[in-house]
Amino acid sequence: MKKNALLIILFFVLFLCIFVLNKIFNVNTINYTLNSKYKIKEIHYRDNYYFEVKIKKNIYPFRIYYDLNNQKKVISDILYYKDKNYECILPVFNKVSYTDFMCMKDNIIYDYNAIKTTDIKLDEFVKSAKYYNKSILNNIENFKGNNIIKYNNYNINNIVAITTYNGLQIDKYDLTLFENDVYKNELSIFTGNYYLSANYNSKYEFNEFYLVDLYDKKVEIIKSKYDISFDSYIQGVVDNKIYLYDIDNESQYEIDVNLKLINLISNNKYIKYYSNNKWGKLNKNKANKKVLFNYDSLDNNFTKYDLSIESDNYYYLFENQGIYYKLYRADKNNINIVKSLIDVPTTNISFKDNYLYYVYKDTLYYYSDSALKLEILKNSELEYNNSIKYYIY
């Protein structure tokens, strides 16, 4: 009897664990047909909905990051347009649209905003479209702030931190770290929930780092057993550990921001080097020429592009056009369909959820499927000082 009771309890616990994990990490997959024309696949994840809308042979994959109270079959209508150039859809959620019109041509999806004025009939259709959020077409500039950093009065879903000459600004909150302005802060980096910077209050060598918690804005000091030269550089970050190479002293350090420890990991002929998702060795003669860790990769599924970067739910794909890159995106749930996003001046782009950020000249831009491209922040120093860093979280 006791054995049977124990088995029943274990079975119940196992069932409960599976139920809870399913609620937390996944999701239900639902397939339904709308208006006898649109076949819809709907997957509800913990923080987003994934959809595929199929119209004959064409499939439109997309995600929305909105809380819809765990409802199912949330697409209530689809606005549809087709001519010789494009086929376009706008999913409607209880009389609300969360995306731009998605227009397909040659198996590539475009935001309507990216192709407007190229098709007069399409322009007329969108202009009169019910439930379409036309404010998506307007990037209203209303910058406010001090003389150095100005913010667009637009409510984004993430927090922006940006370095300043005397420390850091977190969501418009100024945090002073240095006694005097530091115009070239090369020994600083964002990772996880933290910002780490060398103590520039010293002159030639230092043995302290400032560690800023980006959420509570508290500052701690991490001390090194060794003096580190300012003629050093940060090689990169792996598993939330920062790797720094001191050229003058030919020493490599590992800084663990979670444990708040600094370890000397090499002062011999070779140092650790990370490239293409694996560790190797690098001769110190090469390290003295400032060799950074190599994270760039090209997924075998996207060999026609120059670079692919993986995020939680997407692959971002770069196509070199000479003076700029065309940026595309493929959802991991359906990599056969790509969406054309925007033209960007660099591959140095930050991703967060369904949003991406990049700098052009003096402006930090924000892109999302619901807001398209917006100017978020202006800082005149961004255009001329590449040691200024920003971070999205």
Secondary structure by P-SEA (a helix, b strand, c coil): caaaaaaaaaaaaaaaaaaaaaaccccbbbbbcccccbbbbbbbcccbbbbbbbcccbbbbbccccccccccccccbbbbbbcccbbbbbbbccccccccbbbbcccccccccccccccaaaaaaaaaccccccccccccccccccccbbbccccccbbbbbbcccbbbcccbbbbcccccccccccccccccccccccccccccccbbbbbccccbbbbbbbbcbbbbcccccccccccbbbbbbccccbbbbbbcccccccccccccbbbbbcccccccccaaaaaaccccccccccccccccccccccccbbbbbbbcccccbbbbbbcccccbbbbbbbbccccccccccbbbbbcccbbbbbcccccccccbbbccccccccbbbbcc
